[in-house]
Amino acid sequence: MTTTAVKDHPLFKPFKLGSIELKNRIVLAPLTRNRASAGNVPNASNVTYYRQRSTAGLIISEATQISPQGVGYPNTPGIHTDEQVAGWKGVVKGVHEEGGKIFLQLWHVGRISHSSLQPDGALPVAPSAVKPHEGMAMTYEGMKEFETPRALELSEIPGIVADYRRAAERALEAGFDGIEVHAANGYLLDQFLRDGSNKRTDAYGGAIENRCRLVLEVLQAVLEVWPADKVGIRISPSGTFNSMSDSNPEALFTFLLEKLNSHKLAYVHVVEVNEADLRHGGRKVDTEVLRKAYHGNLMVCGDYTAERAIQAVDSKLAELVAFGRLYIANPDLPQRLQLGAELNTPDVNTFYGGTDKGYIDYPTLSEQAASV
Ligand SMILES: Cc1cc2nc3c(=O)[nH]c(=O)nc-3n(C[C@H](O)[C@H](O)[C@H](O)COP(=O)(O)O)c2cc1C
């Protein structure tokens, strides 16, 4: 493609997402950075980080706990206390002042927690008492062995749905432009979806329809708070992260997407297969198959470059493209992609936790030019 054709591509042009006008089709993927303050409250550095990345058409916040039970990592933000809502108000204000839009990603980690992070030192909860077979829990005392989680009682499930609804209400109060239900990457909702982690024999386990029940109930609950065109959902059909597996992911996710069609959501966000998934024996679900099943806006994420993003939009595989690691290192990513400019390299050592180094000190093109 010529430089002019890239520069003028619809990827870099405004896009109408339901009733929201985005300045381009490039999305900041949700990225946990473990830099919230005590009480899991967003702080001034978090405001700067998101403000810097308001170059995206849409920002999706880092995963944010809906409840104390939903916590799975140190220093990750929540949306279940007044202090957290106040912290998020600062982030939203900063993004809006830069002309950006921001959705909050709603998170419950399920079994990917540790009793040291749970209220009263309780065991983490999950659909079933199945311990993740790989990885370790990240705690305030360092990495620890995962524990076998406690299977949620049937009578506790309405309480989980209510926690999502309450978090959605608080997100509205904080001024967000929308919310994304995190049903990807091996956390609670994904644990219910897949038969590798869901061994229940009640209405929430077994048949695909049953395993999709909790996700659909959560969506129903948040849709009583938010209009559908301001609600997205994230799924990772091919993902193996956090010990995920399923006997027939294509059937599972096709079923779910067909159900989602009727909701007319803002978008469905698909985390595409990556090398680690394939190494772990993950069964690849082609995004083309998902595209056929889903009739609304599709957002894709995973190893995208400018070239692949342009291809995805041109081929109508997706309406929106999210960038994760490249956006960590390049706050002005859309401009750099549009100009074909060189990209800063993300420093993996500062991804999770630490100071402002590797967080809010990546330079923009103009800052780099000024320092020469
Ligand atoms: C540091 C880091 C933190 C992440 N945190 C989240 C998160 O909070 N929620 C989520 O859904 N995905 C999370 N992901 C996955 C990313 O959103 C994205 O799917 C992944 O990085 C692949 O996109 P990329 O190749 O453009 O980086 C995280 C990834 C990284 C590298």
The ligand as a Gaussian input file, in Angstrom:
#p B3LYP/6-31G(d) Opt

LIG

0 1
 C        0.656000      -6.173000      30.472000
 C       -0.610000      -6.789000      29.957000
 C       -1.772000      -6.679000      30.706000
 C       -2.981000      -7.192000      30.216000
 N       -4.134000      -6.998000      30.939000
 C       -5.329000      -7.344000      30.419000
 C       -6.543000      -6.996000      31.081000
 O       -6.564000      -6.328000      32.124000
 N       -7.709000      -7.414000      30.505000
 C       -7.734000      -8.131000      29.346000
 O       -8.814000      -8.471000      28.864000
 N       -6.593000      -8.447000      28.692000
 C       -5.405000      -8.046000      29.185000
 N       -4.255000      -8.306000      28.474000
 C       -4.333000      -8.832000      27.108000
 C       -4.333000      -7.657000      26.095000
 O       -5.521000      -6.892000      26.206000
 C       -4.196000      -8.155000      24.644000
 O       -5.244000      -9.048000      24.374000
 C       -2.849000      -8.815000      24.374000
 O       -1.778000      -8.007000      24.853000
 C       -2.653000      -9.094000      22.887000
 O       -2.622000      -7.894000      22.159000
 P       -1.200000      -7.305000      21.612000
 O       -0.575000      -8.375000      20.777000
 O       -1.587000      -6.078000      20.787000
 O       -0.378000      -6.951000      22.795000
 C       -3.021000      -7.857000      28.965000
 C       -1.833000      -8.007000      28.257000
 C       -0.642000      -7.475000      28.718000
 C        0.605000      -7.603000      27.885000

